Amino acid sequence: MDEKIEEKKNEYTIKSLEQFIELWTSIYDKGGKPDWSHIIPYYSDDIHFKDIIQEIHGINDFKAMIDRLMKRSKDLKFKIHNAIMKDNIIFMEWEMIINYKNTKTSSIYGASRIILSKEGKIIDQRDYYDLWGDIFDNIPHLNRLYRSFMRKVFG
């Protein structure tokens, strides 16, 4: 009996970089809609997530964030361009190709640092990206103004 409980606990653990990439890039259900329900069991109940918009503690708030993203997205894909895993840390460069409702498709480029717990669950995720730069790059005329502003103010 104890073996079955332990086996079930280990069923949703990250064991390799290849497994992680497969999970991360397979986010569609049979109807072609974005769906992350297969990834959620790999996150710890105590997940700490942070990006440029928000900081989240706990699996329920993390699920709510994912649900908000899915509701706003007509289409969403992830491409992983580079990834490495060392001990319990995964670092990856990615491209999120997103089509919000009533807009054209755009890409947001970023990187994530993932920390796995000793049990192999995702316990900490920090996403880094330039949200406004990637959005403004897809808007004619505004793209040049934004980049000019950034060069003038930040060098």
N, C-alpha and C positions, 0 to 999 in steps of 0.2 A: 504494500500500500504506500509506504513512504517513497519508494522508487517512482511510482506513478505521479505523485505530487511533485517530486523534484524534476521529473521529466517534463511535466506541464510548465513549471516555472522556467525551465531552460528553453522551452519551445520558442519563446519570443525574446531571444537575446542576439545581439550582434556578435557574430563569430569571425567575420572576415570583411575586408574592404569590398570584395566582389559582391557579397551578400547585401551589404549596405547600399552599394550603388544600384543594384537591382531593385531594392525596396524603394529607393528615392526616386528612381526614374519611371516606375510603374504606378502611376497615380490615376488610372482610369478604371471605372467600373465597366460592366458589359454594355452599358448604354452610351459609352463614350464621354461620360461626364467626369470631371475631376473628383477623385475620391481618395482620401488618405486613411480610411478606416483600417487598412491592412498595416499601416505604419504605426498607428497609435499604440498598439500593445508593446512596441519596442521602446517606448518612452517610460521612464520612471514616473511613479505617482508624484514624486517630488521634483519634477522637471523645473529647471530654471531656464527661461528663454529670454533673450534680449536682442533687440535690433534697434535701428534708428528711430523707430516709432514708439515702441513699447517695451516694457519689462514685465514678464509674466512668471508667476510662481504657482506650480501645481498643475496637474493634468486636466482638471476641469476648465480652468482658464485657458490652457493651451488648446483644448478641443474647441472652445468657444472662438478663439482666434482663427483656427483652421476653418471653422464653419462660416465665419464672416468672409474670409477670403474666397471660399468656394461659392458663396451666394453672389458675390460681386463679379465672379469670373464666368464668362461664357466659354472660355477655353483656356487651359493652362498646361504648360509642359515644362519639364526641367531637363536641361542638358548639363551633364557634369563634364567639364573640360579637363580638369586635373584633380587628382585626389591622392592623398597618402594616409596611411594609418601607422602610428607608432605607439606601441603599448595600448593605452586606453584613450588615445586622442586621434580623431579623424579631422583632417583639414581638407577642404575641397573648394575649388573655384567652379562657379556654376553660372548658368544663364537661365533665367525664368522668362519664358515666352508666354505672355499673358494677353488675353483679349477681354477687357472689361466690357460689360454690356454697353452697347451704343458707342463704342470707340473702335479704332483700328488696333491691330495687333502690335505690341511693342515688346522689346526685350529689356530686362533689368539684369545687369551683371553684378555678381557679388561673390563673396567667399563666406564660408562657415567654419567655425571651430566647434567640434562636437567632442564632449567628454563622456566616456562610458563609465558607469559604476562598476564595481568589482563583479557584479552579477551580469554585466554585459548589456545593461539598459542605458538608454540615453538619459543622462542626468543633467547635462548642461549644454545649451546650444547658444552660440553667439553668432549672429549674422551681420555681415558688413556689406554695405552697398550704397551707391549714390542714387537714391530714389529720384530726386528732382532732376539731376543731370540726365539720367536715362529717359525720363518722361519727356523733358523739354527737348531732347535730341530728336524726338519724333514730331515736333510741332514746327512747321515752317515759320521762319523769321524769328520766332521766340528762341530757337536753338542757338542762333548766332548771338542774340542779345545776352542770353544766359551765360554762354561760354566767355563772351567778352567781359561781362561783369565779374565772373570768377577769376579770370586772368588779372583784371585790374585790381580787385580787392585782395586776392590771395596769392598773386604772383604767377 
